[in-house]
Amino acid sequence: MFQGNNKGWLALLSLAGWLVAAAEVWSADEADTVVLANKNVPESVELAHYYMKARGIPERNLCRLDLPAGEVISRKYYTQQLREPLLEFLRGNDFVVQVPDRAGDDPDSEKNWTTLKSSVRYLVSVYGVPLRIADTPMNYVKRLLGRDEAVASRTDAAVDSELALLLFPNYSLEGPQQNPLYNQLNWIELGGSGRFLLLAARLDGPDPATARRLVDDALVAERYGIQGRGYFDGRGLKSDAYYAGDYWLREACERMRREGYECILDELDPIWGQAYPMEDAGFYMGWYTEDVQGPFLRPDFKFLPGAVAYHLHSGSASTLRFRSQSWAGPLLTCGAAATMGAVREPDLPFTPQLDIFVHRLCDGHTFGESAYMSLSAVSWQITVVGDPLYRPFRLSLDEQIRNLEADGRPELDWALVRKVNLLVREGRFNLALQFCRTRLAQRESLVLREKLGDLYARNELYPEAGEQYEKAIRQADTAETALRVGARWILILRLLGQKEKADQLEASLRERWKGSPILPWLESSKP
């Protein structure tokens, strides 16, 4: 029986085994997740229950602690009210096996226990759990006197980043500590004490409703994928000490393009202004201002479901409670499902390396895995905000398209654009053009029409491109679409020497969108 095709049958068995193993790995994440809530904040406990029900996390995995309600906790209270009670909970519920560490009781190190075994991989703090640990009073006084600015002497940290080493023995509280997961390709590669690293993140934001939305949006995007454009706002640095930041952005942008995303990379130093026509954003990464600026200040701006957004700054997550202060809180307010940020100055090498982060995310890792794989240090300043189990690239693009079509989701247009872009990258331009035309004939879509115009323009079929651009401009129901497409067509017309037609189009755009906050961008773009 089965003779003559044994190799094929064995291949099928192997594939089936791999699929079962993959399913077990993905489903195991929930059982390996402990949720941490502040029992003094009712919304914290409510959110914890909501998240656990949504993810299928067992009730026994909820740890309620007696914590202060503010965002900042002292090192003393962190140890007494958070760290030690949490370890007691983990030991008492058989999540970890530990023995007392007899190496000493140095107050400047965390080495009270040695971990022998652990079944915990993710640790999720929810709204109400403090965000950051304050530096010790002595270090604070030294800095006030100007006697100590060294990174290596600081003991302040993001709570998440400190909790990452909860199960580690014998590490110093001063300065950043090496992250064993940094730049790894897979969790399985960790050995020794590295296997006890916790992927600590938080469901948090300006208010409980925002934190709750992070749960919902992650689940939506796992079924439909992250759709929309990628926006990358660099500074145009070429060789100074901060060049790495721009390099990470460029590499992250290119990785997203390889997934078929429409990506905009700006390499000019000023960040985008409030009039910049950003819309349908699925990804945003940029730098470098202290407080939120640009299109995120517009009251009508919203990210698409599941969006990942991050702004590189030394205090981008100094607080999560305000809608217009720092960056992490405002980005969440604008609809981002996941972000990261620094609670205090980390120094550039210890911020998320965005090229690694995006690469791991696109390879199918969870948000928590991708974030920690991008961090060279823990017990330091970076907080990870969002569902760490969130896996936006769990499904292939074709599977995402099938789900989007079946459920009648408007994000389908962006998934189809990704399909077009992938065909172009493969050198199958004519097939991409045919696919775009066919899909546009099946469903009226401004997104597909704009893309079809771009394909014609790329092939120097300017009359055909103009026909699509002008239809998109007439049909546009937002200033962002009309002015963005209009600026592109105006530029092409002027390059073709059709100045009068370009001027007429510009005048009509100014008249139709008079008073729009986006209109100043048309002048600054100088099409």
C-alpha positions in Angstrom: 0.0 0.0 0.0 1.2 3.5 -0.8 3.9 2.0 -3.0 5.4 4.1 -5.7 4.9 7.5 -3.9 6.5 6.9 -0.6 8.5 10.2 -0.8 5.4 12.2 -1.4 3.6 10.5 1.4 6.5 11.1 3.8 6.6 14.7 2.8 2.9 15.0 3.6 3.5 13.4 7.0 6.4 15.8 7.6 4.3 18.8 6.6 1.4 17.7 8.8 3.7 17.2 11.7 5.2 20.7 11.2 1.7 22.2 11.1 0.7 20.5 14.3 3.9 21.6 16.0 3.4 25.2 14.8 -0.2 25.2 16.1 1.1 23.9 19.4 3.7 26.7 19.6 1.1 29.3 18.8 -1.5 28.0 21.2 1.1 27.5 23.9 1.7 31.2 24.1 -1.6 31.7 25.9 -0.8 29.1 28.6 2.7 30.5 29.0 1.3 34.0 29.7 0.9 35.6 33.1 -1.2 38.7 33.5 -0.4 41.3 36.1 -3.1 43.7 37.5 -3.3 46.3 40.2 -6.0 45.2 42.6 -6.3 48.8 43.8 -7.5 50.0 40.3 -10.8 48.4 39.3 -10.2 49.1 35.6 -7.0 47.2 35.9 -8.6 44.0 37.0 -11.5 44.4 34.5 -9.0 44.8 31.7 -7.0 41.8 32.8 -10.2 39.6 32.7 -11.2 41.0 29.3 -7.7 40.3 27.8 -7.5 36.8 29.3 -11.0 35.9 28.0 -10.2 37.2 24.5 -6.9 35.3 24.4 -8.0 32.1 26.2 -5.5 32.6 29.0 -6.4 30.5 32.1 -7.8 32.3 35.1 -5.1 30.9 37.3 -2.6 33.0 35.3 -3.9 36.3 36.8 -1.8 37.9 39.5 -3.4 40.8 41.4 -1.0 42.9 43.4 -1.3 45.7 45.9 0.4 48.5 43.9 0.4 52.3 43.8 -1.9 53.8 41.1 0.7 56.2 39.6 3.0 55.7 36.7 6.2 55.9 38.8 7.2 53.5 41.6 10.3 53.7 43.8 12.9 51.0 43.7 12.0 50.1 47.3 8.3 49.7 46.5 9.0 47.9 43.2 11.0 45.3 45.2 8.6 45.0 48.1 5.2 45.3 46.4 5.8 44.1 42.8 8.9 41.9 42.4 8.8 39.8 45.5 5.0 39.2 45.6 5.1 38.4 41.9 7.8 35.8 42.4 5.9 34.4 45.3 2.8 34.1 43.1 4.8 32.3 40.4 6.4 29.9 42.8 3.2 29.3 44.7 1.3 28.4 41.5 4.0 26.2 40.1 4.9 28.5 37.2 8.5 28.5 38.3 10.8 26.4 40.4 13.4 28.4 42.3 15.9 27.9 45.2 17.3 30.5 47.4 20.6 32.0 46.1 23.2 32.0 48.8 25.6 34.4 46.9 24.9 37.2 49.3 22.5 40.1 49.8 24.1 42.9 47.9 21.4 45.7 47.8 22.7 46.8 44.4 21.8 43.5 42.7 18.9 41.2 42.2 20.1 37.8 43.2 17.8 36.4 45.9 16.7 33.3 43.9 18.0 30.9 41.3 15.5 29.7 38.8 15.6 26.0 37.9 12.5 25.7 35.8 9.9 28.0 34.3 6.8 27.7 32.2 6.3 31.4 31.8 7.3 33.2 28.6 5.1 36.3 28.5 4.3 38.7 31.3 1.6 41.2 30.5 1.0 44.2 32.8 -2.3 46.0 32.4 -3.5 49.6 32.9 -2.9 50.6 36.5 0.5 48.8 36.9 3.3 51.4 37.3 5.2 52.3 34.1 8.7 53.1 35.4 11.0 52.7 38.4 12.6 55.9 39.8 16.3 56.1 40.3 17.6 55.8 43.8 17.6 59.0 45.9 21.4 59.0 46.1 21.9 58.8 42.3 19.3 61.6 41.9 21.2 63.9 44.3 24.5 63.2 42.5 23.0 64.2 39.2 21.5 67.3 40.6 25.0 68.3 41.8 26.4 67.5 38.4 28.6 64.8 39.8 27.3 61.7 38.0 25.8 61.5 34.5 27.1 58.1 33.7 24.6 55.7 32.2 26.3 52.8 34.0 25.4 54.2 37.5 21.7 54.8 36.9 19.2 52.4 38.6 16.0 53.7 37.0 14.3 51.5 34.5 11.0 50.8 32.7 9.0 48.3 34.8 8.6 46.0 31.7 12.3 46.0 31.1 13.1 45.2 34.7 10.5 42.4 34.8 12.2 40.8 31.8 15.0 39.7 34.1 12.6 38.7 37.0 13.8 35.1 36.9 17.5 35.9 36.5 20.0 35.6 39.4 22.9 37.9 40.2 22.5 40.9 37.9 23.4 44.5 38.8 20.7 47.2 39.0 23.1 49.8 37.7 22.9 50.6 34.0 21.6 48.4 31.1 22.0 44.6 31.1 22.7 42.5 28.1 19.6 41.0 26.5 20.2 37.3 25.5 17.4 37.5 22.9 18.9 40.4 21.1 19.2 39.8 17.3 18.3 36.1 17.7 16.3 34.5 14.9 14.3 32.3 17.1 13.5 31.8 20.8 14.7 28.2 20.6 18.3 29.4 20.2 18.4 30.7 23.8 20.4 28.5 26.2 21.5 28.7 29.8 19.8 31.3 31.9 18.7 33.1 28.7 15.8 30.7 28.5 14.3 32.4 31.6 14.0 35.8 29.9 10.4 37.1 30.2 8.8 39.0 27.3 7.3 41.7 29.5 4.9 44.1 27.9 1.8 46.2 28.8 -1.7 46.9 27.8 -1.8 50.6 28.6 -2.6 54.0 27.3 -4.2 57.3 28.2 -7.3 55.6 29.5 -8.7 52.1 30.0 -10.7 52.2 26.8 -7.6 52.7 24.7 -5.8 49.9 26.5 -8.8 47.6 25.8 -8.8 48.5 22.1 -5.2 47.2 21.9 -6.6 43.8 22.6 -9.4 44.0 20.0 -7.3 45.5 17.2 -4.6 42.8 17.7 -7.2 40.1 17.2 -8.7 41.9 14.1 -5.3 42.3 12.5 -4.3 38.6 13.1 -7.2 37.7 10.9 -6.9 40.4 8.2 -3.2 41.4 8.5 -1.9 45.0 8.9 -3.0 46.9 5.8 -2.4 50.4 4.6 0.7 52.5 3.9 4.0 52.5 5.8 5.4 56.0 6.7 9.0 56.4 7.6 10.2 59.8 8.7 14.0 60.0 8.8 16.4 62.9 9.2 18.7 62.5 6.3 21.8 61.7 8.4 24.8 60.3 6.6 27.7 59.9 8.9 27.4 61.4 12.4 26.9 59.6 15.7 23.2 59.3 15.2 23.4 57.8 11.7 22.3 54.4 13.0 18.8 55.8 13.6 18.3 56.7 10.0 19.9 53.4 8.9 17.4 51.4 10.9 14.5 53.4 9.4 15.7 52.9 5.8 16.2 49.2 6.3 12.8 48.8 8.0 11.2 50.7 5.1 12.8 48.4 2.6 11.7 45.3 4.5 8.1 46.5 4.4 8.4 47.1 0.7 9.5 43.5 0.3 6.1 42.6 1.9 4.3 44.6 -0.8 3.5 47.6 1.2 3.2 51.1 -0.2 6.0 52.9 1.8 6.9 56.6 2.0 10.5 57.4 3.2 11.3 61.0 4.0 15.0 61.7 4.5 14.7 65.4 5.2 15.5 66.6 8.7 12.2 68.4 9.7 9.6 65.9 10.7 6.3 66.0 8.8 4.1 68.9 9.6 0.4 68.9 10.6 -0.7 69.4 7.0 1.1 66.3 5.7 -1.5 64.2 3.9 -0.9 61.0 5.9 -3.9 58.6 5.7 -4.6 54.9 5.8 -1.4 54.3 7.8 -0.6 50.8 8.9 3.0 51.6 10.0 4.7 54.7 11.2 8.3 55.1 12.3 10.1 58.4 12.7 12.2 60.7 14.8 13.2 63.1 16.5 11.1 65.5 18.6 10.1 65.5 22.3 6.4 65.7 22.0 3.9 64.6 19.3 3.8 66.7 16.2 2.6 66.4 12.6 -0.6 64.8 11.3 -1.1 63.0 14.6 -2.3 66.3 16.0 -5.2 66.4 13.6 -8.4 65.4 15.4 -9.6 63.2 12.4 -6.4 61.3 12.0 -6.7 57.5 12.7 -4.4 54.6 12.0 -5.9 51.5 10.4 -6.7 48.5 12.7 -3.6 46.7 14.0 -1.2 49.5 13.1 2.3 49.5 14.6 3.7 53.0 15.3 6.9 54.2 17.0 8.8 57.5 17.4 12.4 57.4 18.4 13.1 59.9 21.2 14.7 59.7 24.6 11.4 60.3 26.4 8.9 59.0 23.9 7.1 57.0 26.6 7.9 59.1 29.7 4.2 59.0 30.3 1.3 57.1 28.7 -1.5 59.1 30.3 -1.6 62.1 28.0 -3.0 62.5 24.5 -0.6 65.3 23.5 2.6 64.7 25.6 5.5 62.5 24.6 4.7 60.1 21.7 3.6 56.7 22.9 0.3 57.9 24.4 -0.7 60.1 21.5 0.1 57.4 18.9 -2.1 55.0 20.9 -4.8 57.7 21.0 -4.6 57.9 17.2 -5.4 54.2 16.9 -2.0 52.4 17.0 -2.3 48.8 18.3 1.3 48.5 19.3 4.2 50.8 20.1 7.4 51.1 22.1 9.1 53.9 23.8 11.7 55.2 26.3 10.6 56.2 29.8 13.9 58.1 30.2 17.1 58.6 28.2 18.4 55.2 27.1 21.1 56.3 24.7 20.6 55.4 21.0 22.3 52.0 21.0 19.8 50.8 23.6 16.6 51.8 21.7 14.8 49.3 19.5 16.7 48.6 16.3 13.9 48.9 13.9 15.4 46.9 11.1 15.6 43.9 13.3 12.1 44.6 14.8 10.4 44.8 11.4 12.3 41.8 10.0 11.2 39.6 12.9 7.6 40.8 12.8 7.4 40.1 9.0 8.9 36.7 9.6 5.8 35.8 11.7 7.1 36.4 15.2 4.9 37.9 17.9 5.0 41.6 18.7 6.6 40.7 22.0 9.3 38.5 20.4 10.1 41.1 17.7 10.4 43.9 20.2 12.8 42.0 22.5 14.8 40.7 19.6 15.4 44.3 18.6 16.7 45.4 22.0 20.3 45.1 22.9 19.6 45.7 26.6 17.1 45.0 29.3 16.7 46.2 32.9 16.7 49.6 31.2 14.4 52.2 29.7 12.3 50.7 26.9 8.7 49.9 27.5 6.7 47.6 25.1 3.0 48.7 24.8 0.6 46.3 23.1 -0.5 42.7 23.2 2.8 40.8 23.2 1.0 37.7 21.7 0.0 39.8 18.7 1.2 38.1 15.5 0.1 40.2 12.5 1.9 38.1 9.9 0.6 34.8 11.1 -1.4 34.4 7.9 -0.1 34.7 4.3 -1.2 37.6 2.1 -3.5 35.2 0.1 -5.1 34.0 3.4 -5.6 37.6 4.5 -7.2 38.5 1.1 -9.6 35.5 1.4 -10.7 36.6 4.9 -11.0 40.3 3.9 -13.2 39.3 0.9 -15.3 36.9 3.0 -16.1 39.5 5.6 -16.5 42.5 3.2 -13.7 44.5 4.9 -12.7 47.8 3.3 -9.0 47.1 4.0 -9.2 44.6 1.1 -8.1 47.3 -1.3 -4.8 47.7 0.5 -4.2 43.9 0.5 -4.8 43.9 -3.3 -2.3 46.7 -3.7 0.3 44.6 -1.8 -0.4 41.8 -4.3 0.2 44.2 -7.2 3.5 45.5 -5.7 4.8 42.0 -5.1 4.1 41.1 -8.8 6.1 44.2 -9.8 9.0 43.3 -7.5 9.0 39.9 -9.1 9.4 41.5 -12.5 5.9 40.5 -13.7 4.8 44.1 -14.5 2.3 43.2 -17.2 0.6 40.7 -14.9 0.5 43.3 -12.1 -1.1 45.8 -14.5 -3.7 43.2 -15.6 -4.4 42.2 -12.0 -5.0 45.8 -11.0 -7.3 46.5 -13.9 -9.3 43.4 -13.3 -9.8 44.1 -9.7 -10.7 47.7 -10.3 -13.3 46.5 -12.8 -14.8 44.3 -10.1 -14.9 46.9 -7.3 -14.7 50.7 -7.5 -11.7 51.7 -5.3 -9.8 54.9 -5.0 -6.8 53.0 -3.7 -6.7 50.7 -6.7 -7.3 53.6 -9.1 -4.4 55.6 -7.7 -2.3 52.5 -7.9 -3.3 51.9 -11.5 -2.3 55.5 -12.3 1.1 54.9 -10.7 1.6 51.8 -12.8 0.8 53.6 -16.0 3.1 56.5 -15.0 5.9 54.1 -14.2 5.6 52.7 -17.7 5.5 56.2 -19.2 1.9 55.8 -20.3 1.1 59.3 -19.2 -2.4 59.8 -20.9 -3.6 56.6 -19.3 -2.0 57.6 -15.9 -3.7 61.0 -16.1 -7.1 59.5 -16.8 -6.8 57.4 -13.6 -5.4 60.3 -11.5 -8.1 62.7 -12.6 -10.9 60.2 -11.8 -9.3 59.7 -8.4 -9.1 63.4 -7.8 -12.8 63.9 -8.7 -14.0 60.9 -6.7 -11.9 61.7 -3.6 -13.8 62.3 -0.4 -10.8 63.4 1.6 -8.4 66.3 1.1 -5.5 63.9 1.7 -6.3 61.7 -1.3 -7.2 64.6 -3.6 -4.1 66.7 -2.8 -1.7 63.8 -2.8 -2.8 62.4 -6.1 -3.2 65.9 -7.5 0.3 66.9 -6.5 1.7 63.9 -8.3 -0.2 64.6 -11.5 0.7 68.3 -11.4 4.4 67.4 -11.2 4.1 65.0 -14.2 2.2 67.6 -16.2 4.9 70.2 -15.6 7.7 67.8 -16.4 5.8 67.1 -19.7 5.7 70.9 -20.4 1.9 71.1 -19.9 2.2 74.1 -17.5 -1.3 75.6 -18.3 -3.1 72.3 -17.5 -1.0 71.9 -14.3 -1.9 75.4 -13.2 -5.6 74.8 -13.9 -5.6 71.6 -11.8 -3.8 73.3 -8.9 -6.3 76.1 -9.0 -9.2 73.7 -8.9 -7.7 71.8 -6.0 -7.2 75.0 -4.0 -10.8 76.0 -4.7 -12.4 72.7 -3.8 -10.4 72.2 -0.6 -10.3 75.8 0.5 -10.0 75.8 4.3 -8.7 72.3 4.6 -5.8 71.9 7.1 -4.1 69.8 4.4 -4.0 72.5 1.8 -0.7 74.2 3.0 1.1 71.0 2.1 0.3 71.5 -1.6 2.4 74.7 -1.5 5.2 73.1 0.5 5.4 70.1 -1.8 6.1 72.4 -4.8 4.7 70.1 -7.5 
